[in-house]
């Protein structure tokens, strides 16, 4: 009997988690399409949940969209953590993460559009790419690999470069995304104090299979 009592809350929690995930996925699809003014009813219909269920999880559409952005950021950030396992040089870790992120704009266009439509959230979020990039910049500075006086300002530069690169690749589908991303990464490394020859060599190193990076937003 106790097992059946315990099982019911577990089922309820799983059902609540599935409902929340469905709302987040629906919100991400609307954001990727640029439909930021979509009414809540339309989002709940896309998620196949009731209006009442929406308010069990979120107080407003803005709160849902914020959660959707953070979820998208965390998905990609967690993937980058996995793909940089085994690297010791923080400059190399930073470069590899930026190079893989630049490639997602073509390989994962929905995730890319979510990020581009919410650029400020990319810099301010406590989840996903921003804290990981800041961690890598600070680690490279402590190790003497980067000459960075202010990590926050460095993050501003990196965020701007990442967003503008993504928009450029969407606006010019004929441009080689790998070449463009590596070029920007190389320039960032040089800006942070890595010698030009070494920056170029770092950006020519083989990358892990980019298909390992999730292509879905949630």
N, C-alpha and C positions, 0 to 999 in steps of 0.2 A: 504493500500500500504506500509506504513512504516514497518508493521509487516512482510511482505514478504521480504523486503530488509534485515531486521534484521535476518530473519530465515536462509537466504542463508549462511552467515558467520558461523552460528552455525552448519549447516549441514557440511560445509567444515571442521570446527575444529573437529567435531566428526569423519569424515572420516579420517582426518590426524591422530587422536588419535588411531583409529582402525588399521591403517597401521603401525604406530610405535609399537603398542602392538604386532602385528603379527610378526614383525621383531625381537622384543625382545624375544618372545616365541620361534621362530625358532632358534635364537642364543643360547638360554638356552638349547634347545634339542641337538644341536650340541656339546655344551660344556659338557653336561652331558654324552655324548657318547665319549668324549675325542677327538672329531674331530675339534681341534683348528686351523687346517690348511685348513679347508674347504673354497673354493673360495666364494666370495660375490654372484656370480650368483647362486650357489647351495643353499645358504641361502635364497635368494629372491625367488627362486622357491619353497622352502619348506614353505615360508611364503605366497606364492601365490600373490606376488606383483612384480611390474616391477623394473628393475635396476634403472630407473630414480627416482622412489619413494624412493629407498634406500638413494640416495644422497640428497633428500629433508629433511632427518632426521639425517643422520650421514655422517661424512666426511671420515671415514675409518672403516674397520672391527674391529680394536682395540677399537675404540670409541663405536661401537655397543656392543662388548663383555663387555666393562666396564659398560655400561648402563644395560646390562643383569644381571651382577653380583650384581649391586646395587639394581636392582628390586627384585632379589631373596632374598637378605639380608633384604630388607625392608618388604617383605611379611611376613617372619618369625618373624622379630623383632616386627612388629605391632601385630602379633598374641600373642607373649609373653606378650606385654603390656596388652592385654585384659585378659590374663589368670592369671596375677598377681594382678589384681584389687582387693582391699580389704586386701592385705597383708601390714602390718605396719613395720615389721622388715626387714631392707635392706639386712641383711644376708640371711634371708629366701627368699627374692625376688631373690637375686643372685643365691642361690642354686636351687630354683625351675626353673628358666630360664635355668640354665646349665643342669639340669636333663631333661628338656623337649627337649632341643636342642640335647642332646646326643641320645635321643630316635628317633629323626627325621631321623637318618641315615638308620634305617630299615623301618620306616613308610613312609618316603618320599625320596626314593633313588635318584630320579632325582635332587631334591633340594640339597641333600647331595653331589652328585657328582659335581654339579656346585660350591659349596663351596670348596670342596677339590681340585678341579682343579685350584682354584684361591685363595689359602690360604693367600697370602700376601694382597690381596684386602680385606679379612676379617678383618685384623688388621688396615688397612689404611683408609678404607671407612668411610665417614662421615654419612653413612646411615646404617640401619639394626642393626646387633648384636653388633658391636664394640662400638658405642657411648652409647648404652644401658648398656652394661656390665661395661663400664667405669663409667657411671652414678651411677650404683648400688655399685660398689667398693668404689667410692668416698663417697657416702651416708653412707655406712657401716663404713668407716673410720671416718667420721665426728661424727657419733653416738657412736663411741667407740666400735663398734662391730668387726671391722677388725683392725689389727695392720699392717698398710701398709705405708711404708715410701715413696714410689714412685709409684703412680697409673699407670704410663706408663709401668714400669717394671712388675707390677702386671698383666697388660693387656697382656704383652708378654707371661707370664706364662700361663694365661688362654687361650689365642689363641692357643699356642702350644699344650696344653692339649686337647682342643676341636678338633683340626685338627688330631692329632695323634690318639685320641680315635676313630674318624670317620673312619680313614684308617684301624685301627685295626679291627673294626666291619665289614668292607667290606672284609678284608682279611681272617677273621675267622667267617664265617656265623653261625657256630655252637655255638659261644660264646653268652651268655645271655646279650643282650644289656642293659636291665634295671639294672641288677646287676653291670655290668661293669661301667655304667654311674654313678650310685649312689656311687660306690667305689671311682671313680675319684673325684666326687664332694665333698665327705667327706674328701679326702686328701687335696683338695684345701682349704676347710674351716679350717682345722687344720693348714695348712701353713699360713693362714691369721690371725691366733690367736684364733680361736674358740676352746674351750676345746673339747677333743676327744669325751667324752660322749655326749655333746650337738651336735657336728657335726654329730655324728651317728644318734641321734634322729631326727635332721632336715631332714636328708636324708631318713628317714623311713616314713616321713609324706605323707599322700595321695596326689596325684597330680590331677589337673583337667583332664578331659577326653582328652588324647593326640590326639584323632581323631579330636578335634577342631582345632589343628594346621594344616594349609593348607598342602595338599599333592601334590600340583602342584607348579611349579616354578613361575608362574605368573598368 
